[in-house]
Amino acid sequence: MSLKNEPGRKGSSESHDGLRMVPEHMLDLARRAAEILVERIEALPQESAWEGDFQQILADQFMEDPPEHGQPAAEILERAAREILPFTLRLDHPRQFAFIPSAPTWPGVLADFMAAGYNVNQCTWLVASGPSQLELVVIDWIRRWIGYPENAGGLLTSGGSAASLDAFVAARESAGHPERATVYMSDQSHSAQVRAARIIGVRPECIRKIPCDERFRLDVEALARAVAEDRAAGFNPIAVCANAGAGSTGAIDPLEAMADYCEAERIWLHVDAAYGGFAIVTERGKALLQGIERADSIGLDAHKWFFQPYEAGCLLVKDQRTLENAFVIPHDMLQDTIWGANHPNFSDRGLQLSRSVRALKIWMSVQTFGMAAFRRAVSNGMELAAQAEEYIGASPILEMLNPASLGIICFRVNPKTAALDEEALEKINRNVLARVFWEDPAFMSSTRLRKTFSLRLCIMNHTTTWDDVRETLEAIERFGREALSEGEHQ
């Protein structure tokens, strides 16, 4: 259905005055936008998980001067839905297994629409008391799921990168902003941790990558040796970063042992739980993440395993004052925002002053579905990953490269009866990856595990079924056999 073809509909010149639209036309456009989104969601399983185009083709299509006079809004809406938004990786597709998927709830989508319509800047209590209180509620939910004390707190952020940056600022200030500040992280850590360290002024040579064990978890003894050597050489350790769901493997670092060490050495412990943190709402996830509650700060992304639209990151700190000590800066123009005792301003907890309402989508989603539904949805990813590991273990052509962790499986084509060198195996697996990319409705990615090329599935979508996973693995087996057969005939 296209509004532009409906007889009798007012054109753009009749439906708005300046930058305002008449209510009837506003409702028509909103209704059509909702129809487009619902139609898209319903059609996803029948479509490919990815569609894209070359930059030059898109540039030729869109590089134009802005129009001097407006065009019918319905036509612009349809053009965006037809020519722009489909050319993406469809992160909410049930067979989107690459990177870290994201499958938002519909109440979460509507919450962002409403927040945009209310045009809220949730910078201070004076400017946005209702949304600020709601963020306090959501932060307290997450605090209790983590097991943090009552004096803990935090804020919602754009994502894990901003959460890491805010955490590293707090760590630096807690350490007294020393010279030759040094941070430590796993060699599996996300690039966001390196970037955050650089932004706060840590020199590249003071960012230490600590080796991992055979399961890609940080080696605490190697950490202790690195810190001791650095202190002896005049460096000042300010933070250690642990993974609670590394991006490549889903690995969870030894959180209890790292907490013991950091407490003894008086070093700030930050946990990057952007991917895996919301597994804490399940009993299995809570057991896997034991010790996370001892960290000084934790970053989590609700737009990943808590099924929210982008952007919905979160930073929690064990002592809320550590954020406020780092970020409170008086400002003459904002002096009126000091309104009432004990009214928190979220701009005093992080890098943003202007900030959107992020709590509403989480609150509306949980209120609509309840926590039992969220626990089942999170558990679904872990259960499907375990089933995939069993399937790969029984396959004559596939090889597990690392046990399933949370929702991530790392594996490759490597027949048990073949004797192939690493160069040949990488060529075969790259061929398989490319064929999944171009020929299969699924989408997956790869990684490197100690220089070994690995296929990688990340299963998180609450709409993904075992059929989605099984049929993708079957396609990988088929492409693998064909690649092996082509190799034999070369």
N, C-alpha and C positions, 0 to 999 in steps of 0.2 A: 504494500500500500504506500503510495507516494502522495503527499499533500499537494505537490505542485500540479498534479493532474486532476484535482478535484474541482468541479465546476463551481463558480460563484465564490471561490475563496479570495479574500482580499490580498492584493499584492503588497510588497514591502512598503510602498509609498503610502498605502492606506492603513497599514496596521501599526505604524509607529510615528511618533513625533519627536524629532531629535534622536536621543538615545533611549527613549521610553517606548514600550510596546503596550498596546491595549490588552486588557486582561484576557479577552477571548482568544487572541492570537498567542499569548503567552501559554495558555493552557493547551492549545492545539499543538504547539511545538513541544511542550513537555510531554504530552501524551505520545506523540510520535517518537520522541527520543526514547521513552520507556519501552515502546513497542519494538524499536530497533534492538535495544539491549536484550530484551526477553527472547526475541527471535534468534539473536546471536547465541545466547546461552543454550537454547534448546537445540540449535543446529550443530553445536560444537562436536559432539561425538561422531557425526557423519563427515566432518571436515578434517583437513590435515592440521597437525599441531603447529605448523609454521607456514607462513607465507611472507615473501619479501621480494624486493626488486632492486635493481642496480641504481646507484646514486644518480648517474647521469640521466636515466629514464625519469626518475622522480623529479630531478631538477628541471628537466625540460617541461614537465607537467605543471610545476608549481612556482618556478622562479618568474614572478611577474610583479609589476607595480601594484600597490594597493589601489582598489577602485576609488574613484573620487565620489561616486554616488553608490548607494546601497543596492543590493540585489535581494530578491525574495528570500527570507530567512529559511523557509522550508527547503528551498533548493540548496542552500548552503549546508543545511543539516544533512540532506541526502548525499551531498557530495562528500562530506566528511565521513559518513558511514560507508560509502562505496569506494572512495579513492584514497583515503588516508589511514583510518584506524585498522582496517583488515591487514595491512602490511606490517605484521609484527609476529614475534613469537607469541603464540597464544598460551600464556602462562597458566591459564585455568583449564586447558584441555586435559581430559582424563589420561591421555597418553603423552603428556609433556613431562618427560623424565630428565630433562637437561638442567644444569645449574641448580637453582633452588626454585621449585615451582611456587605458584601462588594462586589460590582459588578462593576468591572472596565470597562472603555471604551476600545475599540480596539486601537484607537490612543494612549491612555495612555500606553498600553502594548508595542506598537511599540516604543514609546519614550524611555522607559526603555531599550529596546534592543539597540537602537541607542546610548543612553548615555553610556551603557556598552561598546559598540564597539568603541566609541571615547575615552574611558578610561580617562574620565575627573575627576580630583580631584578639586572640586569647593571650595577650601579653601580660596583663595585670588584672588583679581582682576588681579594681574600679571599672575597667573597661569590659570585663567578661566574668562576672561573679558566678553565674550559673554553669557555664562551661568549665570554669576553673574548679568549682566544687566537684563536677563530674569527673574531671581528671584526677582529683584527689581520691575519689571512690575507686576508679579503675586502677590507679597506682597501688592502692591499699589491697585490692584483690590480688594483684600480682605479688605484692610483698608477702601476703599470707601464703600463697601457693609456694613461693620460694622458701619460706620459713625464716624470713628476716625479722629482727626485733621491731618493736613499735616505733622506735625513734628513727627507723629507716625511712627513706623517701626517694623521690626522683621526679622524672618527667617523661613525657612522650616526645619522641624526636622524629626526624625524617626517616631514620633508619640506623643500621648498625654503625655506619661511618661516623655520623654525628654523635651517637652514644659513646663510641670509643674516644672521640675527640674530647667530649665533655669529661669523661672519666680520667683521661690522661692529664687534663688541666687540673682537676682536683688532686690527682696523685702528685703532680709537680708542686702544687702549692702546699700540700700536706708535708712534703719533704723539705720545704723551705726554699724552693726554687734554686737548687744548688748548681754550681758549675759542673761541667762534664757529667750532666745527668744522663743516666743509662737505663734502657728498658730491655726486657728479656721476653722472648716469645718462642713458641715452637717453630721448627722449620716448615710446619704445615699451616701456620697462621695465615689468616686472610690479609690481603694487601691493605685493607682498611686500617689494620693495626700499625703497619709501617707508616702509612700516610699520616695517621693521627700523631704518631711520635714525631715525625718530621715537622708537622705544623706547629707543635708546641715548642719547637726549638731544639729537639734532640738531634745531634749530628748523626749523619748516616753511619759513621764508624762507631757510634755508641748504641746502635740498635743490634742487639745480639740475637741470632737465630740458634736455638738450642736443638741438638739432634733428638730424634725420637727412637722409641723401641720398635720391636718388630710389628707392633699393632698401630704404629704411627701416633703414639702418645708420648708427650714430652718426658724426657729422661731427667728425673729430679736430681740424681747424683751429678749429671753433667751440668745442670743448672747451678748447683751448689759450687762446683768447681769454677764455673765461669764468674760467679759473683765474687768468690774469694780472690780470684786472680785480678779482677777489676778493682776491687777495693784496695788491694795491695799496690796497684799501679796508679791510684789516685782518682779512679772513677767513682761516681755516686749513683748507685742503683736507686731508682725511684719507683719502678713498677715492674711486675711480672704479669704477663698475659697468658691465661689458660684457655684452651678450646673446650667448649661444651657442644661438640658437634662440628668438627672441622669440615670445611667445604668440600674437600676432595673425597674424604673417606667416611665422614660422620664420626670420626674418632673423638672420644672424650678423654681428656687428659686426667691424670690421677689427682683429682681435686682435693681429696683429704690430705694427701702427702704434700701437695703444693701449699695448702693452707697451713699445715704444720710448719713448713719451712719458712714461709713468708711471715708468719706470726713471730717465729723465733728470731728472724733477721730484721724485723720491723720494716718490711717492704710491702708496698701496696699491691694487693692481688686483684687484678681485673679478670673477669671471666667473659669471654666472647661467646655468648649463647644466642647469637642472632638467629642461627638456624635451629639449634636443638633445644633452646630454653623452654619452650612451651610444652615439651614432652613432660615437664614437671607436673602437669595436671593429671597425668595417669599414674597408677601405682608402679608400673614398670619403669616409666620415665623417672619417677622420683628416686627409685632405687639406683638407676644408672647415673643420676646426677647428684648422688649423695656427696655432701661437702660443699656444694655450690653456695649454701647459705652462710659459709664462713668467709666468702670473698668480701673485699671492700667495695667492689662495684661489679655490676652485671649488666650486660647489654643484651636485649632480646628484641626480635622483630615480630610484631603481631601480623604483619603482612606476609609472613611466611607460614609457620605452623599454627597460627591462630586465625587464619582464614579471613583476613581483612584486606580491603583495597589499599594500594599504596597511597600515602606514606603513613606507616604506623610502627615506628621503632620505639624503644623504651630503654631508659637507663635507670637503674636502681642503685642506690648507695646505702651501705649499712648504717651510716650516720649522715642524716640529711644535712647537717651543718657543714660537712666537707664541701658540698656543692655551693652552698650559700657563701661560705668563706672565700670561695674562688671566683664567684660570678657577681656578687652584689656590688654595683657601682652607682652611686648617687648621680642624678641628672636633673639639672634645674628645670627643664621643660616638663619633666615627669614627676615633679615634687608632689603634685596633687594625688598621685597614685598611692601615696602612703596613707591609706584610708582605713582607719579602724585598727585595733590591736589584733595581732595574730591572723591577719588576712594575707595568705601567701601570694606572691607574684611569681609566676613561672619564669618570667624573664630573669629572675634572680637565681635560677638554677641551671642555666645553660647558655649557649651561644646566641640563641635567637631572642630578639625583642618581638618583632612581628612574627606571629605563628598561627597556624590554622587550628581548628578544633579537631583533635585526633581522637579524643576519648569517646565521642558520641557514637562512632561506628562500633567500637568494641562493646560499649554499654548496650546499644540497641540489639546487637547480635546475640549477646549473652541473655538479655532479657527475653528475646524472642524464642530462642531454642533451648536455653538452659544448659548448665554445665555437663549434664550427663551426655548430651548430644556432642558437645565438644570433646569430651573424653573419648567417646567412640570414634570420632573423626580422626583424632590424633593417633589413637591405637591402630586404626586401619592402616596407616602408613607403615608402622613397625611390623604389623602382622604380614602385610604383603611383601615387605622386604625379606622377612624370614622365609616365606614360601618361595620367593625367588632364589634365595640361597640354596634351599633344598633342590629346586629344579636344576640349578646350575651344577650342583654337586653330583646329580644323577645323570647329567648330560654327557654323552661320549665326546662331545666336541667343544664344550665350554669349560673354562677353568676359573675358579674363584681366586682372586688375588689378595683379598682381605675380607675377613668375616663381615657380614652385614652389621652395620652400626646405625642405630636409629632407623632412618629410612633409606640409607645409601648402600648400594651394592657395587663393588668394583670387581671386574672380571674381564676375560678376554676369550677369543677363539683360540684354542690350543688343544687339538685332538690328542687324546691319551696315547693313540697309536703312532702319532707322527713324531719325528725328531727334527724339529725346525729350530734354526737359530733365531736370535732376538730380532735381527734385521728383517728376516722373512715374516716373523710373527707380527711385527709392527706394520709391515706393508699390508698383510692380510686384514688386520684389524682396522686400519685406516680405510681400507676398501669397504669393509662392512659398515663402518660409521657413515661413510659417504652415501652408501646405498640406502641406509635407514633414513638419512637426511632427505634424499631426493625421491625415494620410491615408496616409503612406508608412511602411513598416517602418523606414526609416533615420531617423537623428537628426543634425541639423547645427546649426551656430551661425553667427553673423554677427560682423562687426567694423566699425570705421570706419578708413579709410585716407585721411588728410588730409581729413576730413569727408565722404568718399564712402562710402556704405553698401555693404558688401561681404558676399557669401556666403562661407563659409569651410569647407573640409573639412580635417580633420587625420587622416591615415591612419597608424596605428601598430600596429593589432592584428595579431598573427601569424597569425590565422585568416582575415583579410580576403582576398578574392580579387578579381581584376579584374572578375568578374561583379558583385560587390557594389558596386564603385565605378561601373562602367558603367551599371548599372540605376538607381542613384541619380542620376547625371547625366542619364540619359534622362527620369527623372521630373521633374527640375528643368526640362528643356527643355519637356516637355509642360505643366507648370503655367505656365511662362513664356508659351507660346503662348496658352494659355487666358486668362491675365491680360491679355495684349496685345489679344486679340480682344474681351474685355469692355470694355477701355478705348476701343476704336474705336467701340463701340456705345453709349457713354454720351453 
